[in-house]
């Protein structure tokens, strides 16, 4: 069961890792090493994490990683000759130089030498051509009840012709929320400043996977969740589009299949999930992880939930906001950054 749960960790928002998850030669998973990192064509620095696994529950984030693999020598090999050294910035966390970024057409390989002499390396990966979104927009869909109103999100890509192409898309939502300011003091006392607009960013570990089977050269629609109309604050969705090869697509596809297995009598048997990392100095050393090399297209969709909404539906929303205490009136604050009851509170701005 621990082995099966381990797969869920590998699919978390900060983005997975592994080699063979099933049929471990060893019984003690604490000896397996997890390494994960990626190189894209967007400026770095890139962060790589290396640690030993530990027994964990997929519902406890504190159990996601085991002991850090510290003081290792970690390099990236570009085109087989150019060496990029990574610096350990905290235990088990290694970072590339800030000015380094991947280039389309170049090859990259990750190499790790641990302090106790283990040699770990990835397969050689080539960065493919970037792909752009051909459509990224939203449309308000009204309904009788506010709970049923939403913004439909349209997401499309234009697939190149005469090639087998695979895509991996991350989605991150940024939701603006408002808090209630305290009543101002009676005059002539000055009114203290009140900052009531902040952002939250709930994590999303559900990737979008797509290939061009029977769709070669066409515009491909991607399924993604709608946005609710439970408030009139701003909503921003960031989509990161990765153009990947068949091996990485299969890796993520099988991870998703593992995650969806319910354990019923007629569930299919989970397939082995194989990454692109191995230990060359000791074949019995289990290495979990994936070294990702891919162009990354970063696009943001801004959804205005205030302007352009017919008044009939807006008035329903006003009543909804009041009735459901969306403004947290029981917890008045001068600074929304202190709204600890709002999960994943980012404060006043969203990251670039």
N, C-alpha and C positions, 0 to 999 in steps of 0.2 A: 504493500500500500504506500510506503514511503517513496518507493521508486516512482510509482504512478503520480503521486502528488508533486514530486520534484518537477515534473513537466509544467505544472501550472506556474511555478516560479519563473521558468525560462521564458514565459510569455508575458511577464509583467511589464508597465509603461516605460521602464527604463531599459527594456529590451534585451532579451534572452541569451542563451548559450547552451552548448553541449556536443557530445559525440555519440556514443551509444547509451541509450537510457535503459533498455531492457537487456537481460542476459549478462549482467555484470559478472566478470570472473571473480571479483572480490565481494565479500558479504558486507564489509564495512564501508559505507558510502562516505564516511568522514575522510577517507584517503583520496577520494576523487577530487580533481581540481576543476574549477569552473573559471573560464576566461571569456570575456566578451569585450568587443570594441568594434568601431566602424570607422571607415574612411569614406568621405564623400567629396564632391567638388565644391562644397561651401567651406569658407575659411574656418579653421579650427580655433582653439585647440581641440583635439579629440581626446576623450577620456576612455581608458581601458581599466577594467576591474578584474582582479585575479584573486581567487580565494578557494579554500577547501569547502566542500559541501558539508552540511550538517543535517541531522534529522530535524524536520520542521513540519509545521502545519501550514498549508497554503493560506490560512486565514489569519496568520500572525506575521506581520511584516518584519518583526524583529528576528524571526527565525529564517529569513530568506537566505542569509549567507553565513558561512562558518568562518573559521580562522582565516585572516588575510594572508596572502602570499606576499611577504615583504622582502625588500632588498634583492629583488630579482633584476636581472639585466633584460630589458625589453626593448626591442628594436623593430622598426618597419624597414623592409627591404623594397626599394622602388626600382622597377625594371631590372632586378637582379643584382644591381651594383650600388645604387645610392642608399646609404644607411641613414635612417632617421632615428635618433636616440630618444627614448621616452624617459621622463623624469618622474620619480615617485613623489607625489605631492602629499599623500597621506597613506596610511597603512593599506597596501594592496591596491592603491589607485595610482595609475600612471598616465601621464599627460604628454602629448606631442608639443613641439614648439608652436607658439601662437600663430606664426606666419605660415605654417605648413597647411596645405590642402591638396587633395587628390586631383589628378588631371585625367580627363577622358582619354582612353586608349592606353594609359600606363598600367603596369601590373604591380601588385603589392602583395607582400607576404609578411605575416606576423611571426616573430621568433622570440621565445622566452627561455631564459636560463635561470633556474631557481638557485637559491643560495646553497642548496644541498645537491646541486649538480644535475637536476632533471632538465632535459632538452625538449622543449615543446615548440611545434611549429604548425602553421596553417598551410593549406594548399595555396598555390599562387593564384591570385584573383585579378581579373582584368576589369577596369572601370568602363562601363558601357556608355552609350550616348544618352543624354538626358531626354526625358519626355515631358511635355507640357500639358496642363489641363486645357481642354478646349471649351469647357463650360464649367462655371462655378458661380452659382446664383441661388437665390431663395425666392419663394413666393408665399404670401400669406393665404392661408386656407381658413375661411370663417366657418363657424358652426353655431348651433343654438346655445350650447354651453361653453364657458371659457375652457373647461377641462378638455374639450374636444377641438379647440382651435390650435393651430400650429403653423409653422413655416416649413414648407416642403423644400428640401435642399437638393438641388440638381448638380451632379458631379459627373463630368465626362472627360475622357482622354481620346486623343487621335492616335490610333495604332499605326506604326510603320508597316509598309507592305513587304511581302515576301521574306519575312523573318518570323521565327518563333519568339514571342515576347511574353515576359512575365512581370507582374507589377505587385508591389507591396505598398500600402498606403497607411500611414499613421494619421489619426485624428485627435486633436486636442481642443476642447472647448474652453473658452474663457467667458464667464458669466458675471456681469456687473450686478452688484446688489447695493441696496440703500439701507442705512440704519436711521434711527430716529434721534434727533438732537434733544438735549435737555431744554426745558423752558428757560428762557433768558432771565437773568436776575432783574429785579426792579431798578428803574433809573434812580440815581445817575450812575449806577455801576456799569462798567463797560461790558459789552456782550462778548464772551469768549469765542474764539474761532471754533467752528464745527466742521469736521470733515466727515461726510456721510456717504461718499461714493467709493466703493472698493470693488475688487475683482476676486473671484474664486476660480479655481481650475481643477475640477474633479478629475482624477486620473482615469484614463481609458486604456485598457489592455487588449481591446478587441481590434485587431488589424483588419484591413480590407485586402483580400487576395484576389487577383484577377489574372487570367491568361487570355491569349487571343485565339484559342481553339475555335474554329469555324467563324472567326471574326477578324481575320487578317486584313489589315489596311482600313478597317472601318472605325467609326467613332463609337467608343464603348462607354455605355452608361454604368456607373458604379453605384451600388446600393450603399446608402448611408442614412443614419437616423435623422429624423426631423427635429426641429427646435420648438419647444412649447411656447405658449403665449400666456404664461402665468404672471408676467410682469411686463412693464414697458421699458425696462432698462436695456442697455446695449448687450449684444451677444456677438462674440467673435469666435470663428472656428478656424483653426490652422490645420491645413492638410500638408503632409510631407509625402511626396510621391517618389518611390524608389524603383528604378528600372533594374531588375535583377535577373540572374540566370536561373536555369531550371533546377539546379541543386538547392539554391537558397529558397526557391519557391516550394520545392518538395519538403524541405525542412520545416518551413512555417506551416504548410498545409497539414503535415502530420502532427505538429504540435497542437494545431486547432482540433484535429480529430481526437487527439488524446484528451483534450480538455472537455470535449463534448460527450465522451463515453460515459454513460450513466451506470454501467455495471449490471444492466438487465440481462435476462437469459438470451435475448436475441441481439445484443450489441455485438458489433464486429470486434474481433481481436485486434488490439492496438498494434500498429506496425512499429518497427524499430525506427527511432529518430536519430539520424546520423548527421553530425556536424562536419566541420572541415578542419578540426584540430586533432593532433595526435602527439603522443610522447615518443620521440625517436630514440631516446636512450633507454627506455624501459617499456616494452610492449604491454606489460601487465598494468601499467599506470593508467587509470581511467582519466580521460580528459573530456570534460563537457564544455561545449561552447561553440560559438560561431564568430569568425572574423568576417565582417560584412564590408564589401567594397562595392559602392554603387553611387551613381549620380543622384542627387537629391533636389527635387523641385519643391520649394516651400511657397505655399500660397495661403492667403487669409481671406476669409469671407466675412464681411461686416454685415450683421443683420440689425436693421433699425426697427425696433419693436414699438416705436412711438409715432414717427411721422408716416403719413400715408394710410393709416388705419381708419376705415370708416367709423364715424362717430358712434353708430349703433353698437359696434363691437367694443370700441374703446370704453364706453360707459359701463358695459358689463364687466370689463376688466377692472375698472376703478372699484366697483362693488366687491369684486373677488379679492382684490388686494386688501381692502379694508376688513372684510370678513375673515380672511385667513391670516391676518396679522403678518403680512409679508414684510412689513417695515420693523418688526421686532420692537413694538412699542413698550413692551415690558422691560426692555433692557436699553435704556437711553445711554448714549455715548457721545463724547465730543470727537472721538477718533475711531473710525470704523476698522482700523487695523487691529484694534483690541477686541473685536467681535470674535472671541474664541469659540463660540458656538457655531460659527460658520466654517464648515470643513474646507481645508485647502485655501485659506484666505491668503491672497497674494499682496494685499495692500492696495495702494493707489494706482498702480500701473501693471501692465502685463509685460512679460519679457519680450525682447526683440527676437 
